Amino acid sequence: MTHPSLSGYPSSVLDEVARTREVVARLHAELPRWGLVVWTAGNVSQRVLVDPAAGPGPDDLLVIKPSGVTYDELTAEAMVVCDLEGRLVDGDRAPSSDTAAHAYVYTNMPEVGGVVHTHSTYATAWAARAEPVPCVLTMMADEFGGDIPIGPFALIGDDSIGRGIVETLRDSRSPAVLMRNHGPFTIGKDAKAAVKAAVMVEEVARTVHISRQLGEPLPIEQHHVDSLYARYQNVYGQGAAAPVTKEEHA
Ligand SMILES: O=C(CO)[C@@H](O)[C@@H](O)COP(=O)(O)O
């Protein structure tokens, strides 16, 4: 069997791989920055479209970190490229031990462009108890559209974790799943969106845990969850119409 390599890809794909290496290396630095990992735990990947005109497909590539390498060594050059079978295509070190999981998500959820895994403390504590984080905060309705779900227990080394992520998130609004006894995996349209979801899942897991120390948090009615989610996903931030200026009032 020939070993896959980047030779033979058009220069446009090679350029996109180089750009994606820069992006994924920079986003790995966000995991220790936000206190989401210790030592070499965690990983970030992003899909590379091989045929942008055709959209996501099984021939796409992914860029991810090499396994077991400390965050201070994760430069763009250190990032490795794999195909969606999880095979190394370019790079001088073995890919992340979660590559098969990331690849399975990209294969089965074409809308996903980025995947992140962390062991962030509070989200992982909820995963250890296999209890979904209840949607008791408006920011949870905004970001997750409801509770943060629990995925099945799955051993690393094949696509079991990936299957658990897909079966849990495929019909969920949540971009995060707490894999039982393991920790959070998040998805997004790109790696930056998946990193944001990883930051937010840890924040709300901590807040809800603290709230529970004080008593039972109050639920949010589903129709409010739905309207909050719709607003945040479609209007929040600079996506809203430009503010009316004084001159326009005149
Ligand atoms: O949780 C796991 C595997 O699922 C960790 O080993 C993972 O966070 C880090 O592994 P890699 O260094 O990416 O191979």
The ligand as a Gaussian input file, in Angstrom:
#p B3LYP/6-31G(d) Opt

LIG

0 1
 O       -7.465000      12.156000      26.083000
 C       -6.544000      11.735000      25.414000
 C       -6.766000      10.726000      24.376000
 O       -8.175000      10.605000      24.141000
 C       -5.178000      12.352000      25.562000
 O       -4.212000      11.515000      25.511000
 C       -5.192000      13.547000      24.617000
 O       -5.801000      14.533000      25.409000
 C       -3.836000      14.028000      24.144000
 O       -3.321000      13.090000      23.265000
 P       -2.398000      13.557000      22.029000
 O       -1.176000      14.258000      22.613000
 O       -3.198000      14.504000      21.160000
 O       -2.051000      12.262000      21.329000

